[in-house]
Amino acid sequence: MSDYKYSIEAKNVNKTFYKNSIEVNALIDFNINIEQGTIHGLLGPNGAGKSTFINILAGLVKKNSGEVNICGINIDTNIKSSKFKIGIVPQELNIDPFFSPAELLELQAGLYGVPKRKRKTDEILHNLRLTDQRNAYARTLSGGMRRRLLIGKALVHDPEIIILDEPTAGVDIEIRSSVWNYIKKINKEGKTICLTTHYLEEAENLCNNISIINYGKKIVEGSKNELLNIISTKSVSFVLENNAVIPNELKKFDPYLKNNILKLSYDKNYTNIKNIIDILNKNQINFKEINTFEGDLEDVFRKVVNNDK
């Protein structure tokens, strides 16, 4: 059993850049706790600070202040040990075009000091559906294949944590689905996953927990269900059996009636669908079908980011 609670733990991290002599606060007292064995989404608009934080984890950017621990290891006092705990998949497709996938994985494993007998090049290629391209030049690979190869490079030293920066950017829907499935697979095998993404559908499909940041600050964090509960407005539609007149009791629900379909919106914090049905029954409005609609993660994202401006 590990002696640390969080795979990644950041406390009051600050990072300031200077651009044309102007101070830019990329991260401001940033805190995050990523639980072991989870898939954690780091969401935010462009310039929110996501990549800055990932680069701090990778050792590419030095923070101004704060503390960061990876698997309980402080990244300042144990730089080498902490780096071996993570594998980072960058957003950019930075692959040497004149090496084959097998050569690139072998080279990466060598850089991490993995003995040849312990390397899993063929296993990784098989899992990423790149066996047929094993000896092809990387420059001949499609965008989706290159994206999967980057994931493979991050796995060669068998890290406990995988950091994915926009893992499916620029790939088609079919490849995106296969990458999602592989992320879920390695997570079930015990890897902790942290990903940034612009696709809110991706976060909703993959993530257990989500942090949303803006202007360098964390503005909300919680489980996917907790964040969805931020959106309290729900919609419901009734397919009515006959023409009806909208009673006054329903006016507060923004009713819309057309072609015997009655649409209503309500705040789940103040009422529920049973109360609405009671009003319909009281006014002898009969219906044969009912459909409810809830907000999705995109609604949550839009609400919290707009409120932060």
C-alpha positions as CSV (number, residue, x, y, z in Angstrom):
1,M,0.0,0.0,0.0
2,S,1.4,3.4,-1.0
3,D,2.2,5.9,1.7
4,Y,0.7,8.9,-0.2
5,K,-2.9,9.9,-0.7
6,Y,-2.7,11.7,-4.0
7,S,-0.8,10.9,-7.1
8,I,-0.4,14.6,-7.8
9,E,-0.7,17.3,-5.1
10,A,-0.1,21.0,-5.7
11,K,-0.2,23.6,-2.9
12,N,-0.3,27.3,-3.5
13,V,1.6,27.2,-6.8
14,N,2.5,30.5,-8.4
15,K,4.1,31.2,-11.7
16,T,4.8,34.6,-13.3
17,F,6.1,35.2,-16.8
18,Y,7.2,38.5,-18.3
19,K,6.1,39.3,-21.8
20,N,7.4,42.6,-23.3
21,S,8.2,43.7,-19.7
22,I,4.6,43.0,-18.7
23,E,4.0,40.7,-15.8
24,V,1.7,37.8,-16.6
25,N,0.4,35.6,-13.8
26,A,0.1,32.2,-15.3
27,L,-0.8,30.4,-12.0
28,I,-2.1,32.1,-8.9
29,D,-2.1,30.1,-5.6
30,F,-3.0,27.1,-7.6
31,N,-4.1,24.0,-5.7
32,I,-5.0,20.6,-7.0
33,N,-5.3,17.0,-5.6
34,I,-5.4,14.1,-8.1
35,E,-6.5,10.9,-6.4
36,Q,-4.7,7.6,-7.2
37,G,-6.3,5.4,-9.8
38,T,-8.6,8.1,-11.2
39,I,-9.0,9.9,-14.5
40,H,-8.8,13.6,-13.6
41,G,-9.7,16.3,-16.1
42,L,-8.0,19.7,-16.1
43,L,-10.3,22.1,-18.0
44,G,-10.1,25.7,-18.9
45,P,-10.0,28.2,-21.8
46,N,-6.8,28.9,-23.8
47,G,-4.4,30.7,-21.6
48,A,-6.0,29.5,-18.4
49,G,-2.7,27.9,-17.1
50,K,-3.2,24.2,-17.9
51,S,0.0,23.8,-20.0
52,T,2.0,25.9,-17.5
53,F,1.1,23.4,-14.7
54,I,1.9,20.4,-16.9
55,N,5.3,21.9,-17.8
56,I,6.0,22.4,-14.1
57,L,5.3,18.7,-13.6
58,A,7.6,17.9,-16.4
59,G,10.4,20.1,-15.1
60,L,10.3,22.3,-18.2
61,V,9.1,25.3,-16.3
62,K,10.2,26.4,-12.8
63,K,7.5,27.7,-10.5
64,N,8.0,30.9,-8.5
65,S,6.6,29.4,-5.2
66,G,4.4,26.6,-3.8
67,E,4.9,22.9,-3.4
68,V,4.3,20.0,-5.8
69,N,4.4,16.4,-5.0
70,I,4.2,13.5,-7.4
71,C,3.4,10.2,-5.8
72,G,4.4,11.7,-2.5
73,I,7.8,12.9,-3.9
74,N,8.6,16.6,-3.8
75,I,9.6,17.7,-7.3
76,D,12.2,20.2,-6.0
77,T,14.1,17.9,-3.6
78,N,13.8,14.7,-5.7
79,I,13.7,15.8,-9.3
80,K,14.9,12.6,-10.9
81,S,12.7,10.3,-8.8
82,S,9.6,12.4,-9.4
83,K,10.1,12.4,-13.2
84,F,10.2,8.6,-13.3
85,K,6.7,8.5,-11.8
86,I,5.1,10.3,-14.7
87,G,4.8,9.9,-18.4
88,I,3.8,13.0,-20.4
89,V,2.0,13.0,-23.7
90,P,2.4,16.5,-25.2
91,Q,-0.1,18.2,-27.4
92,E,2.4,18.7,-30.3
93,L,3.2,15.8,-32.5
94,N,7.0,16.0,-31.9
95,I,8.1,12.7,-33.5
96,D,11.4,12.3,-35.4
97,P,10.1,11.5,-38.9
98,F,13.1,9.2,-39.8
99,F,12.6,6.7,-37.0
100,S,10.1,3.8,-37.0
101,P,7.7,3.4,-34.1
102,A,9.7,0.5,-32.7
103,E,12.9,2.5,-32.9
104,L,11.3,5.5,-31.2
105,L,10.0,3.4,-28.3
106,E,13.4,1.6,-27.9
107,L,15.2,4.9,-27.9
108,Q,12.8,6.4,-25.3
109,A,13.2,3.3,-23.1
110,G,17.0,3.7,-23.4
111,L,16.8,7.3,-22.3
112,Y,15.0,6.2,-19.2
113,G,17.5,3.5,-18.5
114,V,15.1,0.6,-19.0
115,P,17.1,-2.6,-19.5
116,K,16.4,-4.3,-22.8
117,R,15.0,-7.4,-21.1
118,K,12.4,-5.3,-19.4
119,R,11.3,-3.3,-22.4
120,K,7.7,-3.7,-23.7
121,T,8.0,-2.3,-27.1
122,D,6.0,-5.0,-28.9
123,E,3.3,-5.1,-26.2
124,I,2.9,-1.3,-26.4
125,L,2.6,-1.3,-30.2
126,H,0.0,-4.1,-30.0
127,N,-2.1,-2.3,-27.4
128,L,-2.0,0.9,-29.5
129,R,-2.8,-0.9,-32.7
130,L,0.5,0.0,-34.3
131,T,2.0,-3.5,-34.8
132,D,1.5,-3.3,-38.6
133,Q,3.4,0.1,-38.6
134,R,6.2,-1.3,-36.4
135,N,9.0,-0.7,-38.9
136,A,7.5,2.1,-41.0
137,Y,9.0,5.6,-41.0
138,A,7.1,7.8,-38.5
139,R,6.6,10.4,-41.3
140,T,4.3,8.0,-43.1
141,L,2.0,7.6,-40.1
142,S,-1.4,9.3,-40.0
143,G,-2.2,12.0,-37.3
144,G,-4.1,9.4,-35.2
145,M,-1.2,6.9,-35.4
146,R,1.3,9.6,-34.3
147,R,-1.0,10.6,-31.4
148,R,-1.1,7.0,-30.3
149,L,2.7,6.6,-30.7
150,L,3.2,9.6,-28.4
151,I,1.1,7.8,-25.7
152,G,3.4,4.8,-26.3
153,K,6.5,6.9,-25.7
154,A,5.0,8.0,-22.4
155,L,4.5,4.4,-21.3
156,V,8.0,2.9,-21.9
157,H,9.2,3.3,-18.3
158,D,6.0,2.1,-16.8
159,P,5.1,5.3,-14.9
160,E,2.4,5.5,-12.3
161,I,0.8,8.6,-13.8
162,I,0.1,9.5,-17.4
163,I,-0.3,13.2,-18.2
164,L,-2.3,13.7,-21.5
165,D,-2.3,17.2,-23.0
166,E,-5.2,17.4,-25.5
167,P,-4.8,13.6,-26.3
168,T,-7.2,13.6,-29.2
169,A,-6.6,17.0,-30.8
170,G,-6.8,16.9,-34.5
171,V,-7.9,13.2,-34.9
172,D,-11.1,11.9,-36.3
173,I,-14.1,10.5,-34.3
174,E,-13.1,6.8,-34.9
175,I,-9.5,7.4,-33.7
176,R,-10.7,9.5,-30.8
177,S,-12.9,6.6,-29.6
178,S,-10.0,4.1,-29.8
179,V,-7.8,6.5,-27.8
180,W,-10.6,6.9,-25.2
181,N,-10.8,3.1,-24.9
182,Y,-7.1,2.7,-24.4
183,I,-7.0,5.5,-21.8
184,K,-9.8,3.6,-19.9
185,K,-7.8,0.4,-20.3
186,I,-4.6,1.7,-18.8
187,N,-6.6,3.4,-16.0
188,K,-8.2,0.0,-15.1
189,E,-4.7,-1.4,-15.0
190,G,-3.9,1.0,-12.2
191,K,-2.5,4.1,-13.9
192,T,-3.6,7.5,-12.7
193,I,-4.5,9.7,-15.7
194,C,-4.5,13.5,-15.8
195,L,-5.8,15.1,-19.0
196,T,-6.4,18.5,-20.5
197,T,-9.0,18.7,-23.2
198,H,-11.0,21.1,-25.3
199,Y,-13.6,18.4,-25.9
200,L,-16.1,18.6,-23.1
201,E,-17.6,15.4,-24.4
202,E,-14.2,13.8,-23.8
203,A,-14.1,14.9,-20.2
204,E,-17.7,13.8,-19.6
205,N,-16.9,10.4,-21.1
206,L,-13.6,9.7,-19.3
207,C,-13.2,11.7,-16.1
208,N,-14.0,10.8,-12.6
209,N,-13.0,14.2,-11.2
210,I,-12.6,17.5,-12.9
211,S,-10.9,20.8,-12.1
212,I,-11.8,23.9,-14.0
213,I,-9.3,26.8,-14.1
214,N,-9.3,30.3,-15.5
215,Y,-6.8,33.1,-15.4
216,G,-4.4,30.9,-13.5
217,K,-6.8,30.2,-10.6
218,K,-8.8,27.0,-9.9
219,I,-12.5,28.1,-9.9
220,V,-14.2,24.8,-9.2
221,E,-13.3,21.2,-8.5
222,G,-15.2,18.1,-7.8
223,S,-16.6,14.8,-9.2
224,K,-18.3,14.8,-12.5
225,N,-21.7,14.4,-10.8
226,E,-21.0,17.2,-8.3
227,L,-20.2,19.6,-11.2
228,L,-23.3,18.6,-13.1
229,N,-25.3,19.5,-10.0
230,I,-24.1,23.1,-10.5
231,I,-26.6,23.4,-13.3
232,S,-29.9,23.4,-11.5
233,T,-32.2,24.1,-14.5
234,K,-33.9,21.1,-16.1
235,S,-36.3,20.9,-19.0
236,V,-39.3,18.6,-19.5
237,S,-41.7,18.1,-22.4
238,F,-45.1,16.4,-22.4
239,V,-46.8,15.0,-25.4
240,L,-50.5,15.9,-24.7
241,E,-53.4,13.7,-25.6
242,N,-55.6,16.7,-26.6
243,N,-55.4,20.5,-27.1
244,A,-55.0,22.3,-23.8
245,V,-54.9,25.8,-22.3
246,I,-51.8,26.5,-20.2
247,P,-53.0,27.1,-16.6
248,N,-51.6,30.0,-14.6
249,E,-49.8,27.7,-12.2
250,L,-47.4,26.7,-15.1
251,K,-46.6,30.3,-16.2
252,K,-43.5,30.4,-13.9
253,F,-42.0,27.5,-15.8
254,D,-41.7,29.4,-19.1
255,P,-44.3,27.2,-20.9
256,Y,-44.2,26.7,-24.7
257,L,-47.0,24.8,-26.4
258,K,-47.0,23.7,-30.0
259,N,-48.5,20.8,-31.8
260,N,-49.7,19.3,-28.5
261,I,-46.1,19.3,-27.1
262,L,-45.8,21.3,-23.9
263,K,-42.2,22.3,-23.0
264,L,-41.3,23.6,-19.5
265,S,-38.2,24.6,-17.6
266,Y,-37.8,24.5,-13.9
267,D,-35.2,24.8,-11.1
268,K,-34.6,21.5,-9.5
269,N,-33.6,23.2,-6.2
270,Y,-37.1,24.6,-5.8
271,T,-39.5,22.1,-7.4
272,N,-39.6,18.7,-9.0
273,I,-41.3,17.0,-11.8
274,K,-43.9,15.5,-9.5
275,N,-45.2,18.9,-8.6
276,I,-45.6,19.8,-12.3
277,I,-47.5,16.6,-13.0
278,D,-49.8,17.3,-10.1
279,I,-50.6,20.7,-11.7
280,L,-51.4,19.0,-15.0
281,N,-53.6,16.4,-13.3
282,K,-55.4,19.1,-11.3
283,N,-56.2,20.9,-14.5
284,Q,-57.2,17.7,-16.3
285,I,-54.4,17.9,-18.8
286,N,-53.6,14.4,-19.9
287,F,-50.4,13.4,-21.5
288,K,-49.1,10.2,-23.2
289,E,-45.4,10.8,-23.1
290,I,-42.9,12.6,-21.0
291,N,-39.2,13.5,-21.7
292,T,-36.7,15.2,-19.4
293,F,-33.5,17.0,-20.3
294,E,-30.5,17.8,-18.0
295,G,-27.6,20.1,-18.6
296,D,-24.2,18.6,-19.6
297,L,-20.6,19.4,-18.8
298,E,-20.6,22.1,-21.5
299,D,-23.3,24.0,-19.6
300,V,-21.3,23.7,-16.3
301,F,-18.1,24.9,-18.1
302,R,-19.9,27.9,-19.6
303,K,-21.5,28.9,-16.3
304,V,-18.5,28.8,-14.1
305,V,-16.1,30.4,-16.6
306,N,-18.6,33.2,-17.4
307,N,-19.1,33.8,-13.7
308,D,-15.4,34.1,-13.2
309,K,-15.0,37.0,-15.7
